[in-house]
Amino acid sequence: MSEHIASPKMYIGIFLALMFCTAATVWAAYVNLGPLNIVIALVIASIKATLVVLFFMHAKYSPKRTQLVIFCAVFWLAIMLALTLSDYETRHEVSRQSAPPSAVGQSA
């Protein structure tokens, strides 16, 4: 099995992309985007994780079976994130419905 040798230019490009994504994460943390804040943060984190796995962990140049395992893991992670985000999105509706009635007009 031959090893793939990556050029330093590629690593510098990946590093710069990761630094840009980190700056975007900091920017997104200070901007109020309402319910999209968590979605944007997860998208940026997914991009950074993808870059790290593909290039620094050499998954891009690994055998097809390893790539299949990585794809399956990302697929299940997407399912878990979708379920988590759907729960997060509907959480406020449940808390409003289960709020206790107002104590206005009741005497002690």
C-alpha positions in Angstrom: 0.0 0.0 0.0 1.5 3.3 -1.0 1.2 6.4 1.2 -0.3 9.5 -0.1 2.0 12.5 0.5 0.1 15.8 0.8 1.8 19.1 -0.1 2.4 21.8 2.5 0.3 24.2 0.4 -2.7 21.9 0.9 -2.2 21.9 4.7 -1.9 25.7 4.8 -5.1 26.0 2.8 -6.9 23.7 5.2 -5.5 25.6 8.1 -6.7 28.9 6.6 -10.1 27.4 6.0 -10.3 26.2 9.6 -9.3 29.7 10.8 -12.0 31.2 8.7 -14.6 28.8 10.1 -13.4 29.6 13.6 -13.8 33.4 12.9 -17.3 32.6 11.5 -18.1 30.7 14.7 -17.1 33.7 16.9 -19.1 36.1 14.6 -22.2 33.8 14.9 -21.9 33.8 18.6 -22.2 37.5 18.9 -25.0 38.0 16.3 -28.6 37.3 17.3 -30.1 35.2 14.5 -32.9 33.9 16.5 -33.6 30.2 16.2 -31.0 29.9 13.4 -28.1 30.4 15.8 -27.9 26.7 16.7 -28.3 25.6 13.1 -25.5 27.9 11.9 -23.2 26.8 14.7 -23.8 23.2 13.8 -23.2 23.8 10.1 -19.9 25.5 10.8 -18.9 22.8 13.3 -19.7 20.1 10.7 -17.6 21.9 8.1 -14.6 22.1 10.4 -15.0 18.4 11.5 -15.3 17.3 7.8 -12.0 19.2 6.9 -10.2 17.6 9.9 -11.4 14.1 9.2 -10.8 14.3 5.4 -7.4 15.8 5.4 -5.7 15.6 8.8 -7.0 12.1 9.5 -6.3 11.1 5.8 -9.8 9.7 5.3 -9.8 11.2 1.8 -7.0 8.8 0.8 -8.2 5.8 2.8 -9.6 2.5 1.3 -13.3 2.4 0.2 -14.3 0.3 3.2 -13.0 3.0 5.6 -14.8 5.7 3.7 -18.0 3.6 3.9 -17.7 3.4 7.7 -17.2 7.1 7.9 -20.2 7.8 5.7 -22.4 5.5 7.8 -21.2 7.3 11.0 -22.0 10.7 9.5 -25.4 9.4 8.4 -26.3 8.3 11.9 -25.0 11.6 13.3 -27.2 13.5 10.9 -30.2 11.5 12.1 -29.3 12.2 15.8 -28.9 15.9 15.1 -32.2 16.1 13.2 -34.0 14.5 16.1 -32.2 16.8 18.6 -33.0 19.9 16.6 -36.7 18.9 16.2 -36.9 18.4 20.0 -35.2 21.7 20.5 -37.6 23.5 18.1 -40.7 22.2 19.8 -39.4 22.5 23.4 -40.9 26.0 24.0 -44.4 25.0 22.9 -44.6 22.3 25.6 -43.4 24.7 28.3 -46.1 27.2 27.4 -48.8 24.6 27.5 -47.7 23.2 30.8 -47.3 26.6 32.6 -49.4 26.9 35.8 -52.4 29.2 35.7 -51.9 32.7 36.9 -52.5 33.5 40.6 -54.2 36.8 39.8 -57.4 37.2 41.6 -56.8 34.5 44.2 -56.9 35.5 47.8 -54.8 33.9 50.5 
